[in-house]
Amino acid sequence: MGLRLLHLGEDLDDPHIWRQADTANYIWDYYRNGVDLLHPSVCWMGAHKTVIFEFPLPEAMATWVARIFGPELFWSRMLFLGIYLGGAAYFFKIIRHLASTHLAAIATLVYMILPLGIVYSRAVHIDFTAVLCAHAMLYYLMKAVDRESRAYFLAAMLFATLGFLIKVPYMFY
């Protein structure tokens, strides 16, 4: 966990600095001009600023955090780190559901120390929001089948809908 804390400052850093810049620009534009989920603005389109690659819910959430704590990039990083940890918690629950608590703990530890997770967990990047949705969807679907529960099924569908809107490829469990 400590390695993630080394780069929580205001500077964007590699990898995918261009993508982090887009995300930070969405957040900054929403902070300055209000959240409009259907018109996220980028800085590289000239006079036509709207471009939608993914549904910008994570950027809107970061804007709401910025309205509370201030527009510093640190707060966006903390939000995305929290989202990463939420995805890791659901990953643990999935493995525990399929195997055992011991194996779930080991698998989650490995998940959290992989370089990709260390770098991106603190990045201003939306991918782990989609991963959180995918893990939550899968977990609640498994619980819905086990317990024949409509409530778990509805929770799974809520996370599935958000995940498919945010970034489709992560949802293909």
LONUVEX-612961 format. One record per residue: residue in three letters; x, y, z of N, C-alpha, C, O in turn; residue number from 1. Coordinates in nm, 3 decimals, always signed. Atoms other than C-alpha are relative to their C-alpha. Last residue first. Layout:
<nodes>
ALA X Y Z X Y Z X Y Z X Y Z NUM
...
</nodes>
This chain:
<nodes>
TYR -0.018 +0.123 -0.076 -1.716 -1.193 -1.730 -0.089 -0.104 -0.065 -0.093 -0.218 -0.020 173
PHE +0.024 +0.127 +0.070 -1.722 -0.935 -2.006 +0.043 -0.121 +0.081 +0.125 -0.201 +0.036 172
MET +0.122 +0.064 -0.046 -1.764 -0.622 -1.794 -0.022 -0.140 -0.057 -0.121 -0.205 -0.023 171
TYR -0.020 +0.058 -0.133 -1.412 -0.489 -1.823 -0.118 -0.083 +0.047 -0.105 -0.161 +0.142 170
PRO -0.084 +0.121 +0.000 -1.451 -0.443 -2.198 +0.020 -0.067 +0.136 +0.036 -0.188 +0.144 169
VAL +0.055 +0.132 +0.033 -1.755 -0.211 -2.165 +0.098 -0.116 +0.017 +0.060 -0.215 +0.080 168
LYS -0.102 +0.056 +0.090 -1.618 +0.098 -1.994 -0.031 -0.148 -0.023 -0.007 -0.232 +0.064 167
ILE -0.130 -0.060 -0.024 -1.838 +0.339 -1.797 +0.106 -0.053 -0.097 +0.176 +0.025 -0.161 166
LEU -0.002 -0.140 +0.041 -2.181 +0.254 -1.936 +0.141 +0.059 +0.009 +0.183 +0.134 -0.079 165
PHE +0.012 -0.003 +0.146 -2.124 -0.121 -1.916 -0.001 +0.143 -0.053 +0.052 +0.170 -0.161 164
GLY -0.124 +0.048 +0.061 -1.999 -0.082 -1.561 -0.003 +0.003 -0.151 +0.093 +0.045 -0.215 163
LEU -0.103 -0.103 -0.018 -2.293 +0.131 -1.449 +0.130 -0.041 -0.068 +0.194 +0.041 -0.134 162
THR +0.038 -0.116 +0.081 -2.542 -0.114 -1.600 +0.104 +0.110 +0.010 +0.146 +0.165 -0.091 161
ALA -0.022 +0.034 +0.141 -2.363 -0.415 -1.455 -0.031 +0.119 -0.090 +0.045 +0.150 -0.181 160
PHE -0.144 -0.009 +0.025 -2.345 -0.253 -1.110 +0.032 -0.033 -0.146 +0.122 +0.027 -0.204 159
LEU -0.038 -0.141 -0.019 -2.723 -0.193 -1.114 +0.150 +0.018 -0.030 +0.188 +0.107 -0.105 158
MET +0.039 -0.071 +0.121 -2.783 -0.540 -1.260 +0.033 +0.149 +0.009 +0.067 +0.211 -0.092 157
ALA -0.089 +0.040 +0.110 -2.586 -0.706 -0.982 -0.032 +0.078 -0.127 +0.059 +0.122 -0.197 156
ALA -0.130 -0.063 -0.028 -2.775 -0.509 -0.717 +0.099 -0.032 -0.111 +0.174 +0.056 -0.155 155
LEU +0.014 -0.142 +0.032 -3.102 -0.615 -0.883 +0.129 +0.077 +0.028 +0.166 +0.165 -0.049 154
PHE +0.004 -0.011 +0.146 -2.992 -0.979 -0.877 -0.012 +0.147 -0.042 +0.056 +0.190 -0.135 153
TYR -0.138 +0.016 +0.049 -2.893 -0.951 -0.511 +0.005 +0.013 -0.152 +0.100 +0.070 -0.207 152
ALA -0.075 -0.117 -0.046 -3.239 -0.813 -0.429 +0.146 -0.007 -0.047 +0.200 +0.092 -0.096 151
ARG +0.023 -0.110 +0.093 -3.410 -1.075 -0.644 +0.080 +0.124 +0.039 +0.126 +0.198 -0.047 150
SER +0.038 -0.129 -0.056 -3.256 -1.351 -0.439 -0.016 +0.105 -0.109 +0.075 +0.130 -0.188 149
GLU +0.120 -0.030 +0.079 -3.243 -1.714 -0.545 -0.061 +0.132 +0.046 -0.181 +0.142 +0.075 148
ARG +0.111 -0.026 -0.091 -2.992 -1.759 -0.262 -0.133 +0.023 -0.070 -0.235 +0.047 -0.005 147
ASP -0.005 +0.085 -0.120 -2.709 -1.920 -0.456 -0.126 +0.014 +0.085 -0.179 -0.085 +0.135 146
VAL +0.024 +0.139 +0.041 -2.803 -1.762 -0.791 -0.005 -0.090 +0.123 -0.094 -0.175 +0.134 145
ALA +0.138 +0.010 +0.047 -2.837 -1.413 -0.644 -0.035 -0.142 -0.039 -0.144 -0.190 -0.009 144
LYS +0.086 +0.004 -0.118 -2.512 -1.454 -0.448 -0.148 -0.014 -0.041 -0.224 -0.083 +0.026 143
MET -0.022 +0.129 -0.067 -2.324 -1.544 -0.768 -0.090 -0.013 +0.123 -0.148 -0.120 +0.146 142
LEU +0.062 +0.104 +0.082 -2.484 -1.250 -0.949 +0.017 -0.138 +0.064 -0.076 -0.217 +0.068 141
TYR +0.144 +0.000 -0.026 -2.395 -1.021 -0.659 -0.075 -0.099 -0.088 -0.178 -0.152 -0.046 140
TYR +0.028 +0.044 -0.137 -2.028 -1.120 -0.678 -0.150 -0.008 +0.026 -0.200 -0.109 +0.076 139
LEU -0.023 +0.143 -0.007 -2.012 -1.090 -1.056 -0.033 -0.055 +0.139 -0.098 -0.158 +0.152 138
MET +0.101 +0.069 +0.080 -2.171 -0.746 -1.060 +0.013 -0.151 +0.015 -0.084 -0.221 +0.042 137
ALA +0.125 -0.005 -0.076 -1.951 -0.623 -0.773 -0.111 -0.074 -0.074 -0.188 -0.148 -0.013 136
HIS -0.013 +0.089 -0.115 -1.638 -0.741 -0.954 -0.128 -0.003 +0.082 -0.172 -0.110 +0.124 135
ALA -0.005 +0.139 +0.048 -1.745 -0.583 -1.282 +0.008 -0.097 +0.116 -0.064 -0.198 +0.119 134
CYS +0.135 +0.038 +0.044 -1.848 -0.255 -1.115 -0.004 -0.145 -0.046 -0.100 -0.217 -0.017 133
LEU +0.085 +0.009 -0.120 -1.516 -0.233 -0.930 -0.140 -0.045 -0.039 -0.196 -0.134 +0.025 132
VAL -0.038 +0.126 -0.065 -1.333 -0.309 -1.258 -0.081 -0.021 +0.128 -0.129 -0.131 +0.153 131
ALA +0.065 +0.108 +0.075 -1.528 -0.030 -1.430 +0.033 -0.136 +0.060 -0.052 -0.224 +0.064 130
THR +0.143 -0.017 -0.029 -1.420 +0.211 -1.157 -0.080 -0.108 -0.074 -0.172 -0.167 -0.018 129
PHE +0.033 +0.079 -0.119 -1.071 +0.063 -1.188 -0.143 +0.025 +0.048 -0.195 -0.053 +0.128 128
ASP +0.008 +0.144 +0.024 -1.054 +0.187 -1.546 -0.038 -0.081 +0.125 -0.117 -0.175 +0.115 127
ILE +0.132 +0.056 -0.034 -1.145 +0.548 -1.475 -0.006 -0.152 -0.003 -0.108 -0.210 +0.036 126
HIS +0.030 +0.090 +0.110 -0.799 +0.703 -1.450 -0.128 -0.076 +0.037 -0.146 -0.112 +0.153 125
VAL +0.126 -0.065 +0.034 -0.656 +0.975 -1.232 -0.048 -0.067 -0.128 -0.028 -0.018 -0.239 124
ALA +0.003 -0.085 +0.119 -0.389 +0.734 -1.113 -0.138 +0.063 -0.018 -0.238 +0.010 +0.030 123
ARG -0.008 -0.139 -0.045 -0.363 +0.604 -0.757 -0.001 +0.098 -0.117 +0.017 +0.218 -0.099 122
SER +0.092 -0.019 -0.112 -0.474 +0.249 -0.829 -0.001 +0.143 +0.049 -0.100 +0.187 +0.108 121
TYR +0.129 -0.055 +0.040 -0.310 +0.265 -1.171 -0.095 +0.026 +0.117 -0.191 +0.102 +0.101 120
VAL -0.007 -0.123 +0.079 +0.050 +0.228 -1.063 -0.137 +0.061 -0.021 -0.157 +0.180 +0.006 119
ILE -0.072 -0.102 -0.078 +0.016 -0.022 -0.780 +0.001 +0.132 -0.075 -0.020 +0.238 -0.016 118
GLY +0.085 -0.054 -0.105 -0.252 -0.215 -0.967 +0.068 +0.108 +0.082 +0.005 +0.206 +0.120 117
LEU +0.109 -0.072 +0.065 -0.044 -0.260 -1.280 -0.092 +0.065 +0.104 -0.133 +0.180 +0.088 116
PRO -0.038 -0.136 +0.042 +0.260 -0.348 -1.071 -0.112 +0.080 -0.064 -0.123 +0.201 -0.041 115
LEU -0.040 +0.001 +0.141 +0.088 -0.645 -0.903 +0.030 +0.143 -0.045 -0.040 +0.236 -0.005 114
ILE -0.142 -0.032 +0.015 +0.087 -0.597 -0.527 +0.050 -0.010 -0.143 +0.167 +0.015 -0.171 113
MET -0.034 -0.135 -0.044 -0.290 -0.562 -0.483 +0.148 +0.034 -0.015 +0.184 +0.151 -0.015 112
TYR +0.070 -0.100 +0.081 -0.391 -0.862 -0.692 +0.048 +0.141 +0.036 +0.067 +0.225 -0.052 111
VAL -0.068 +0.000 +0.129 -0.129 -1.076 -0.515 -0.061 +0.107 -0.091 +0.012 +0.182 -0.156 110
LEU -0.134 -0.056 -0.024 -0.273 -0.975 -0.177 +0.078 +0.007 -0.131 +0.140 +0.110 -0.161 109
THR +0.018 -0.145 -0.011 -0.623 -1.041 -0.309 +0.132 +0.070 +0.027 +0.157 +0.178 -0.026 108
ALA +0.030 -0.053 +0.134 -0.527 -1.390 -0.425 -0.015 +0.152 +0.003 +0.032 +0.220 -0.088 107
ILE -0.122 +0.009 +0.082 -0.364 -1.470 -0.091 -0.023 +0.062 -0.137 +0.060 +0.140 -0.185 106
ALA -0.099 -0.095 -0.055 -0.661 -1.343 +0.111 +0.128 +0.000 -0.083 +0.182 +0.106 -0.113 105
ALA +0.044 -0.135 +0.035 -0.910 -1.523 -0.114 +0.099 +0.104 +0.050 +0.128 +0.201 -0.020 104
LEU -0.035 -0.022 +0.141 -0.712 -1.846 -0.082 -0.042 +0.140 -0.045 +0.029 +0.204 -0.123 103
HIS -0.147 +0.001 +0.012 -0.731 -1.825 +0.297 +0.042 +0.028 -0.144 +0.128 +0.113 -0.168 102
THR -0.049 -0.129 -0.049 -1.099 -1.724 +0.299 +0.151 +0.009 -0.017 +0.203 +0.114 -0.055 101
SER -0.014 -0.011 -0.145 -1.186 -2.025 +0.086 +0.049 +0.139 +0.037 +0.097 +0.213 -0.048 100
ALA -0.101 +0.090 -0.058 -1.293 -2.124 -0.265 +0.001 +0.010 +0.153 -0.081 -0.053 +0.221 99
LEU -0.034 +0.115 +0.084 -1.568 -1.978 -0.484 +0.091 -0.101 +0.068 +0.086 -0.220 +0.037 98
HIS +0.124 +0.069 +0.036 -1.732 -1.740 -0.235 +0.030 -0.128 -0.079 -0.037 -0.230 -0.060 97
ARG +0.048 +0.067 -0.122 -1.394 -1.647 -0.088 -0.126 -0.079 -0.029 -0.144 -0.189 +0.023 96
ILE -0.087 +0.116 -0.024 -1.266 -1.576 -0.440 -0.043 -0.075 +0.125 -0.043 -0.198 +0.125 95
ILE +0.022 +0.097 +0.108 -1.562 -1.350 -0.519 +0.081 -0.126 +0.026 +0.028 -0.237 +0.020 94
LYS +0.129 +0.066 -0.023 -1.549 -1.176 -0.180 -0.029 -0.106 -0.106 -0.084 -0.212 -0.075 93
PHE -0.013 +0.089 -0.116 -1.178 -1.098 -0.220 -0.129 -0.079 +0.022 -0.125 -0.200 +0.044 92
PHE -0.083 +0.109 +0.049 -1.240 -0.951 -0.567 +0.019 -0.105 +0.110 +0.006 -0.225 +0.086 91
TYR +0.090 +0.091 +0.072 -1.522 -0.747 -0.413 +0.076 -0.118 -0.060 +0.024 -0.229 -0.064 90
ALA +0.088 +0.063 -0.100 -1.277 -0.601 -0.161 -0.098 -0.097 -0.067 -0.121 -0.207 -0.017 89
ALA -0.078 +0.105 -0.064 -1.021 -0.538 -0.438 -0.084 -0.074 +0.105 -0.072 -0.195 +0.120 88
GLY -0.010 +0.111 +0.096 -1.283 -0.346 -0.635 +0.078 -0.117 +0.058 +0.042 -0.233 +0.035 87
GLY +0.134 +0.060 +0.006 -1.355 -0.133 -0.327 -0.002 -0.118 -0.096 -0.061 -0.222 -0.066 86
LEU +0.012 +0.084 -0.120 -0.980 -0.077 -0.284 -0.138 -0.065 +0.008 -0.150 -0.178 +0.055 85
TYR -0.086 +0.117 +0.018 -0.958 +0.048 -0.644 -0.014 -0.095 +0.120 -0.028 -0.216 +0.102 84
ILE +0.071 +0.085 +0.095 -1.255 +0.280 -0.584 +0.080 -0.128 -0.026 +0.023 -0.237 -0.030 83
GLY +0.112 +0.062 -0.071 -1.083 +0.416 -0.275 -0.081 -0.092 -0.089 -0.125 -0.199 -0.046 82
LEU -0.060 +0.102 -0.086 -0.765 +0.476 -0.477 -0.109 -0.072 +0.080 -0.103 -0.194 +0.096 81
PHE -0.030 +0.114 +0.086 -0.976 +0.654 -0.741 +0.070 -0.111 +0.078 +0.051 -0.229 +0.047 80
LEU +0.125 +0.063 +0.043 -1.124 +0.881 -0.473 +0.030 -0.125 -0.082 -0.027 -0.231 -0.055 79
MET +0.052 +0.072 -0.117 -0.781 +0.946 -0.319 -0.132 -0.069 -0.034 -0.157 -0.181 +0.010 78
ARG -0.081 +0.121 -0.019 -0.638 +1.035 -0.661 -0.053 -0.083 +0.117 -0.060 -0.206 +0.109 77
SER +0.040 +0.094 +0.107 -0.924 +1.277 -0.721 +0.075 -0.130 +0.015 +0.018 -0.238 +0.002 76
TRP +0.132 +0.053 -0.039 -0.854 +1.434 -0.382 -0.056 -0.093 -0.106 -0.123 -0.191 -0.074 75
PHE -0.012 +0.095 -0.110 -0.482 +1.471 -0.459 -0.134 -0.065 +0.034 -0.141 -0.186 +0.057 74
LEU -0.007 +0.133 +0.059 -0.561 +1.641 -0.790 +0.010 -0.110 +0.106 -0.033 -0.223 +0.084 73
GLU -0.133 +0.060 +0.011 -0.656 +1.952 -0.597 -0.009 -0.143 -0.053 -0.102 -0.218 -0.022 72
PRO -0.028 +0.058 +0.131 -0.999 +2.098 -0.678 +0.140 -0.062 -0.016 +0.182 -0.088 -0.129 71
GLY -0.083 -0.089 +0.083 -1.111 +2.150 -0.318 +0.043 -0.071 -0.126 +0.040 -0.194 -0.133 70
PHE -0.136 -0.013 -0.054 -1.242 +1.924 -0.041 +0.089 +0.097 -0.077 +0.195 +0.136 -0.027 69
ILE -0.006 +0.009 -0.146 -1.622 +1.933 -0.087 +0.139 +0.036 +0.052 +0.152 +0.117 +0.144 68
ARG +0.086 -0.106 -0.054 -1.657 +2.058 -0.445 +0.002 +0.000 +0.153 -0.020 +0.104 +0.215 67
ALA -0.070 -0.128 +0.010 -1.357 +1.844 -0.538 -0.084 +0.115 +0.056 -0.030 +0.208 +0.114 66
VAL -0.101 +0.001 -0.106 -1.537 +1.530 -0.411 +0.075 +0.134 +0.001 +0.101 +0.189 +0.108 65
TRP +0.075 -0.016 -0.125 -1.834 +1.619 -0.632 +0.094 -0.003 +0.120 +0.074 +0.072 +0.216 64
THR +0.041 -0.141 -0.008 -1.595 +1.668 -0.923 -0.076 +0.025 +0.129 -0.054 +0.127 +0.195 63
ALA -0.119 -0.076 -0.040 -1.434 +1.330 -0.857 -0.032 +0.149 +0.012 +0.023 +0.218 +0.098 62
MET -0.022 +0.028 -0.142 -1.781 +1.171 -0.870 +0.121 +0.077 +0.052 +0.117 +0.132 +0.162 61
ALA +0.102 -0.075 -0.074 -1.847 +1.345 -1.201 +0.017 -0.022 +0.150 +0.006 +0.071 +0.229 60
GLU -0.042 -0.140 +0.003 -1.517 +1.212 -1.337 -0.099 +0.088 +0.076 -0.060 +0.182 +0.145 59
PRO -0.112 -0.018 -0.094 -1.610 +0.861 -1.225 +0.049 +0.145 +0.005 +0.084 +0.195 +0.112 58
LEU +0.044 +0.003 -0.140 -1.954 +0.901 -1.395 +0.118 +0.012 +0.098 +0.106 +0.087 +0.195 57
PRO -0.091 -0.066 -0.093 -1.802 +1.002 -1.729 -0.049 +0.008 +0.145 -0.031 +0.110 +0.211 56
PHE +0.091 -0.082 -0.080 -1.972 +0.741 -1.952 +0.079 +0.062 +0.115 +0.142 -0.011 +0.191 55
GLU +0.066 +0.077 -0.106 -1.693 +0.622 -2.178 -0.094 +0.095 +0.074 -0.081 +0.217 +0.066 54
PHE -0.052 +0.135 +0.021 -1.541 +0.746 -2.502 -0.066 -0.096 +0.098 -0.098 -0.210 +0.064 53
ILE +0.035 +0.103 -0.098 -1.750 +1.061 -2.510 +0.058 -0.133 -0.046 +0.014 -0.191 -0.145 52
VAL -0.035 +0.132 +0.051 -1.616 +1.372 -2.677 -0.034 -0.101 +0.109 -0.003 -0.081 +0.226 51
THR +0.065 +0.119 -0.055 -1.739 +1.727 -2.638 +0.049 -0.126 -0.069 +0.052 -0.134 -0.192 50
LYS -0.071 +0.057 -0.115 -1.494 +2.012 -2.707 -0.059 -0.131 +0.052 +0.008 -0.201 +0.128 49
HIS +0.095 +0.104 -0.042 -1.591 +2.123 -3.056 +0.066 -0.080 +0.112 +0.152 -0.164 +0.086 48
ALA +0.124 -0.066 -0.040 -1.393 +2.448 -3.092 -0.106 -0.100 +0.047 -0.190 -0.066 +0.130 47
GLY +0.026 -0.129 +0.062 -1.062 +2.263 -3.093 -0.130 +0.060 +0.051 -0.161 +0.052 +0.170 46
MET +0.094 +0.010 +0.112 -1.084 +1.896 -2.998 -0.026 +0.133 -0.068 -0.115 +0.142 -0.154 45
TRP -0.072 +0.023 +0.126 -0.775 +1.874 -2.774 -0.091 -0.010 -0.122 -0.047 -0.058 -0.227 44
CYS -0.072 -0.120 +0.041 -0.892 +2.020 -2.443 +0.064 -0.013 -0.137 +0.131 +0.081 -0.181 43
VAL -0.144 +0.024 +0.009 -1.161 +1.766 -2.363 +0.066 +0.125 -0.056 +0.000 +0.212 -0.112 42
SER -0.081 -0.085 +0.087 -1.514 +1.838 -2.245 +0.147 -0.039 +0.007 +0.202 -0.059 +0.115 41
PRO -0.132 -0.019 -0.060 -1.769 +1.593 -2.111 +0.090 +0.074 -0.099 +0.082 +0.053 -0.220 40
HIS -0.089 -0.091 +0.073 -2.112 +1.663 -2.263 +0.133 +0.018 +0.072 +0.166 +0.130 +0.111 39
LEU +0.009 +0.025 +0.143 -2.364 +1.393 -2.172 +0.091 +0.090 -0.084 +0.095 +0.078 -0.206 38
LEU -0.048 +0.134 +0.035 -2.272 +1.374 -1.804 -0.004 -0.029 -0.150 +0.067 -0.119 -0.197 37
ASP +0.092 +0.033 +0.109 -2.308 +1.750 -1.758 +0.048 -0.134 -0.057 +0.138 -0.137 -0.140 36
VAL -0.002 +0.138 +0.051 -2.148 +1.840 -1.427 -0.109 -0.016 -0.105 -0.227 +0.007 -0.078 35
GLY +0.111 +0.086 -0.041 -2.103 +2.212 -1.373 +0.006 -0.135 -0.069 +0.057 -0.148 -0.180 34
ASN +0.122 -0.029 +0.076 -1.884 +2.466 -1.552 -0.121 -0.083 +0.040 -0.228 -0.067 -0.020 33
ARG +0.017 -0.140 +0.040 -1.567 +2.503 -1.343 -0.139 +0.029 -0.057 -0.196 +0.136 -0.032 32
TYR -0.015 -0.084 -0.118 -1.570 +2.170 -1.156 -0.030 +0.146 -0.034 -0.097 +0.215 +0.042 31
TYR +0.120 +0.017 -0.082 -1.706 +1.985 -1.458 +0.004 +0.090 +0.123 -0.097 +0.148 +0.162 30
ASP +0.110 -0.064 +0.072 -1.429 +2.131 -1.672 -0.130 -0.012 +0.078 -0.205 +0.085 +0.088 29
TRP -0.018 -0.144 -0.010 -1.167 +2.039 -1.411 -0.114 +0.075 -0.070 -0.165 +0.174 -0.018 28
ILE +0.028 -0.038 -0.140 -1.299 +1.682 -1.381 +0.008 +0.152 +0.014 -0.081 +0.213 +0.074 27
TYR +0.145 +0.017 -0.022 -1.315 +1.635 -1.758 -0.036 +0.052 +0.140 -0.131 +0.128 +0.158 26
ASN +0.066 -0.110 +0.070 -0.962 +1.782 -1.785 -0.152 -0.009 +0.014 -0.218 +0.093 +0.034 25
ALA -0.016 -0.120 -0.083 -0.832 +1.545 -1.516 -0.068 +0.119 -0.066 -0.125 +0.204 +0.003 24
THR +0.086 +0.017 -0.118 -0.977 +1.252 -1.712 +0.007 +0.123 +0.089 -0.096 +0.172 +0.136 23
ASP +0.140 -0.008 +0.043 -0.821 +1.372 -2.037 -0.094 -0.007 +0.120 -0.187 +0.074 +0.132 22
ALA +0.025 -0.141 +0.031 -0.488 +1.433 -1.862 -0.143 +0.021 -0.048 -0.208 +0.118 -0.009 21
GLN +0.022 -0.066 -0.127 -0.501 +1.084 -1.712 -0.029 +0.149 -0.021 -0.110 +0.209 +0.050 20
ARG +0.135 +0.040 -0.042 -0.544 +0.947 -2.061 -0.034 +0.063 +0.133 -0.148 +0.103 +0.156 19
TRP +0.098 -0.064 +0.088 -0.243 +1.143 -2.191 -0.142 -0.032 +0.044 -0.229 +0.054 +0.038 18
ILE +0.020 -0.138 -0.047 -0.036 +1.038 -1.889 -0.104 +0.072 -0.085 -0.178 +0.156 -0.034 17
HIS +0.124 -0.054 +0.056 -0.089 +0.676 -1.986 -0.029 +0.141 +0.051 -0.142 +0.173 +0.089 16
PRO +0.034 +0.022 +0.140 +0.194 +0.555 -1.768 -0.135 +0.060 -0.036 -0.214 +0.098 +0.051 15
ASP +0.023 +0.117 +0.083 +0.322 +0.796 -1.659 -0.037 -0.119 +0.085 -0.011 -0.117 +0.205 14
ASP -0.120 +0.072 +0.037 +0.284 +1.086 -1.422 -0.037 -0.122 -0.082 -0.151 -0.167 -0.081 13
LEU +0.035 +0.126 +0.064 +0.031 +1.358 -1.356 +0.130 -0.068 -0.040 +0.226 -0.003 -0.080 12
ASP -0.050 +0.029 +0.133 +0.165 +1.619 -1.118 -0.053 -0.134 -0.050 -0.052 -0.233 +0.023 11
GLU +0.075 -0.071 +0.103 -0.048 +1.738 -0.827 +0.046 -0.032 -0.142 -0.027 -0.004 -0.237 10
GLY -0.005 -0.145 +0.015 +0.077 +1.492 -0.570 -0.079 +0.051 -0.117 -0.164 -0.018 -0.173 9
LEU +0.136 -0.051 -0.016 -0.026 +1.138 -0.484 -0.007 +0.151 -0.019 -0.107 +0.214 +0.015 8
HIS +0.033 -0.089 +0.111 +0.287 +0.975 -0.617 -0.144 +0.049 +0.008 -0.222 +0.029 -0.085 7
LEU -0.114 -0.078 +0.045 +0.460 +0.805 -0.326 -0.036 +0.104 -0.105 +0.032 +0.206 -0.117 6
LEU +0.002 -0.131 -0.062 +0.138 +0.691 -0.155 +0.113 +0.091 -0.050 +0.114 +0.210 -0.019 5
ARG +0.103 -0.082 +0.063 +0.083 +0.398 -0.388 +0.004 +0.143 +0.051 -0.040 +0.235 -0.018 4
LEU -0.048 -0.045 +0.131 +0.413 +0.245 -0.284 -0.100 +0.091 -0.069 -0.062 +0.177 -0.148 3
GLY -0.086 -0.115 -0.012 +0.287 +0.235 +0.077 +0.050 +0.054 -0.133 +0.065 +0.175 -0.149 2
MET +0.083 -0.119 +0.000 +0.000 +0.000 +0.000 +0.087 +0.125 +0.000 +0.050 +0.226 -0.060 1
</nodes>
